[in-house]
Amino acid sequence: MNFFILFLSFLVSWLVPGVSYSGSQTKALDVERKNDINSIYQKLEEYYNENGDYPTSDKLVYKTIETLPGL
């Protein structure tokens, strides 16, 4: 019985830091995603303030096919 309790406590102590590390990684990625969305929002607002409306999809997509030679 004592061996089982020792083994179980070892197992729990080994797994718990991995769970909290994973949770902290998830939170860090969420913060990064929110910052990216906020940056996009700010740039769109800057564009609106300079041009009076938001960019259309034509202005958002870089037209690489037109710039490739031979196409």
HELIX and SHEET records of a PDB file:
HELIX    1   1 ASN A    2  ASN A   51  1                                  50    
HELIX    2   2 SER A   57  LEU A   60  1                                   4    
HELIX    3   3 THR A   64  THR A   67  1                                   4    
END                                                                             
